[in-house]
Amino acid sequence: MLHFRFSTLLKELTEATLKRPLPACRQRSWLPARHCRFGAASVGGRAESPRLLHAAPHRPPLRAAPFATPFRSYCVKTDGAVELEEQLKKDDKASEAASEKRNAGILPSLEDLLFYTVAEGQETITAHKFLSALKTTGLRTGDPRLKECMDTLKETLQNTPDGMTLDRQQFKKCVQSNIVLLTQAFRKKFVIPDFQSFTSHIDELYENAKNLLEGQVADYIPQLAKFSPDLWAVSLCTVDGQRHTVGDTKVPFCLQSCVKPLKYAVAVHDHGTEYVHSFIGKEPSGLRFNKLFLNDDDKPHNPMVNAGAIVCTSLIEQSTSTAEKFDYIMNYLKDMAGNEYVGFSNATFQSERESGDRNFAIGYYLKEKKCFPEGTDMTSVLDLYFQLCSIEVTCESASVMAATLANGGICPITGERVLSPEAVRNTLSLMHSCGMYDFSGQFAFHVGLPAKSGVSGGILLVVPNVMGIMCWSPPLDKLGNSVRGIQFCTDLVELFNFHNYDNLRHFAKKYDPRREGGEQRQLCIGPMDYESLQQELALSAPLWKKISPTESHQDSSTTVVYRMDNVSE
């Protein structure tokens, strides 16, 4: 490339000199390129220091050129100059030929490849077809990461004749701002590559659990007793932001005890593990969640029971007012939910406080045992505790919260870090051992995943590094867990190898949705830059529509999935 640019530059300088009159060039002649001296040259737009092109060891004598007139002289081409010009013409032709070869083999852009994939051989594509194809990947049009793409698409459609169809250039303009994310989605490089197949199994599990009619809606908090026992919803969000919902997923309900691991994570994020656990233990209590009981060190057993959750509440933003503390925690929860719905039920809060005698008793017992930080107002802590239990979510927004925990504290749909890795690791550990009331041991044994249940009927389930799931159905079993939610979680792990101790290499009776087709291995993906992904796609461009994985490779910075048919290693 440098040789090509230098040859072109040299020709331009030569031609310019040929056309320019030189009054003082008497007794001078044209010299071959190797005898020329340039004060400065610019190669590829970069100024360089003066450079001497060294002559041959035996320099030929200068040949004199006759004057055209006695008053005005021009340099005349000599034999060497003619040879030089001919050589430059040959270089030009060779460079043009090389350029044509390069253009013929140039890497196609990601935007072009994406268009050809979705358009399936057509010259245009409808917006409906593109959005329908996007939905099959698990991404939503409302995904915050795709906002610029969707805004451009809307604006572009307004300027098209039919308001529906895009040509290739218009399509490229719409997708270019999010092309890497979209390419990964359509190339099935997300953590769940065959998302449609996976969600069809989820729908079947949902229907199986829907038939269960056992359990009773919690009535010790009057506001909770108003929910219909027929409500049943499941939402999931993967660590790549793939979304699926089924059932009554847009109905708001209160987090109740499902907020306990979330505020514990905030406390550890702010203060660190050592400080938080100087006030709270880490062991399962083996007792009911609202028992008036402490461990041998006069500490609550863990932050997932009422006593531990009350103390944990007192550790957050200790020097601020109750209102400021509430706003502080609410902002954290909204960030975890990717700014999806997080509200507050004042009616539930009032109902909780009016019927909270047991929690007041626990509070006074904790105060007697000096379990709070010095100077804590116990009644204000209890008010905040009741308020946090009364925070409202939907299944959809809560699944993003769970996915943030699954993703190491980074919200999948915004890409923002909300919690530290330390806080997430500790939270998941305690959810695994203490999150399901007196059913925690059995749940850890049979399901093997971190989870937290609440008396409103919710179960916040985390599949680490894969996804977060929120199940919600008000009827509870005798231990205070959602009947349908427990059944769904059990069936999920029986079908997929999500149990923490399932062997990921040697399995026969379970599907692995992290692999294409549930059987063949594939590698998880990470962030990729445009050029790397472009090269990978270009290598498989002739096989773009092939979807069966047969080989995979790992780069030092990211892991990529190759999906090719009939390709030998």
Salt bridges, closest charged atoms under 4 A:
GLU15 OE2 - LYS11 NZ 3.82
GLU48 OE1 - ARG51 NH2 2.23
ASP79 OD2 - ARG63 NH1 3.42
GLU85 OE1 - LYS77 NZ 2.81
ASP92 OD2 - LYS11 NZ 2.76
ASP112 OD1 - ARG168 NH1 2.60
ASP112 OD1 - LYS172 NZ 3.32
GLU120 OE1 - LYS129 NZ 3.38
ASP143 OD2 - ARG145 NH2 2.71
ASP151 OD2 - LYS147 NZ 2.84
ASP203 OD1 - HIS244 NE2 2.79
GLU204 OE1 - HIS201 ND1 3.97
GLU340 OE2 - ARG243 NH1 2.88
ASP383 OD1 - ARG353 NH1 3.28
GLU396 OE1 - ARG140 NH1 3.18
GLU396 OE2 - LYS250 NZ 3.26
ASP502 OD2 - LYS510 NZ 2.86
ASP512 OD1 - ARG514 NE 2.89
ASP512 OD2 - ARG515 NE 3.26
GLU551 OE1 - HIS553 NE2 2.85
